[in-house]
Amino acid sequence: MNEKDQGRDVYVAIADPTRRKLLRLLAEADELPLYKITSQFQMGRTAVSKHLAILKEAGLVLDRKVGRETRYRINATPLREIKDWVSFYEKFWTDNVAMLKNILEEE
């Protein structure tokens, strides 16, 4: 699959603290209109919209129009890739810490 087909990389999308805060905010709500999201940040509507667009390109956010208003909700499915990646390293560290513990106990 080439880069065009993938959209924006999920890792790049969540690298920014503002976007992580946006995801948390959306995870805690069923759906939020842009004006309510914007009120949670000390930045303008345009800046928030740009962050939401990056999350949307990565598939992490879904939106829908209700009249003139745009409402956003989280789509956590792409986060599974990150969970799987972190899980691999969690096992790596768990195994290595257990091995270190055994070595220290032998001494």
N, C-alpha and C positions, 0 to 999 in steps of 0.2 A: 504494500500500500504506500503510495507516495505521499509527500507532505500535504499536497493539495487536498487529497481525500480525507486526511486525518483531521483537518481543522487545526485549531490551536492546541498545543501540547498542554495537557492537564497539569503537569509539573510547573510549567511556566505560568499558567493561570493562577495557581495557588501560591506562587513564590512571593507575591506582594501581600504585606500585612493587611492592607485595606480590603483586598479581595477575600482574604481569609475571614475578616470581620463580616463582610457582606454574606459569605456563605453561612457563617454561624447565625447571623440575623435571620436569614431565610430559612435555616434549619429549625429555628425556634418558632417560626410562624408557618401557617398553611400557605399563605400568599400575601404579598405586600405590594401596594401601589408605589410608584416611584417617589411620590412626594413624602411618603412615610419613611422610605429608605433614606432619602436625602436628609431628612431631619435628624438622623442618627450620626451624621458626619459633619465635620467642619470643612466642607468643600461644597462647591456649587453643584447644581443639578447636572451640568454637562460633564463634570469630572466623574461623578457617580455613574452616569450613563456610560461613559467610556469603560469604566471598570466592569460594569455589568455586561457590556458588549464582549469583552475579553472572556468573561466567564461563560457567556452564551456560546461563543465560538468553540470553546472547549467542551461544550455539552453539559456544563455544570449548572446552568440556569435556563429555565424555560420562561417564556413570557406569553402574555395574551392581551389583546386589546379588549377593553370594556368601555364602550363609548370612546371618549377622547383620552382615557386613562390607560396606561400600560401597567399591568400587574405582573409581578415576578414570583417564581417559586424555585426551590432547589431541585436539581436532578442529581441525586447522589451516586447514581450508577457508575459514572466515570471514576469516582473515588476508589472503586474496588481495585483498580490498577495500582494505586498508591498503597492501599492496604496490603495487597499481595506482595509488593516490593518491600515494604517495611517488615512484613511477616518473615520474609526470608532472612533479613538481617537480625530480627528478633531471635530467631532460632540460632543463628550464628553466634550472637552474644551470649545467649543462655547456655549453649554448649561450651563456649570458651570460659565463661565464668565458672561453670561446674568443673571443668578440667583444672582451672586455677585453684579452685577450692580444694580439690583432691590433692593437688601437688602441695599446697600449704599444709594440709592436714597430715601428709606423710612426713613432713619435716619436723 
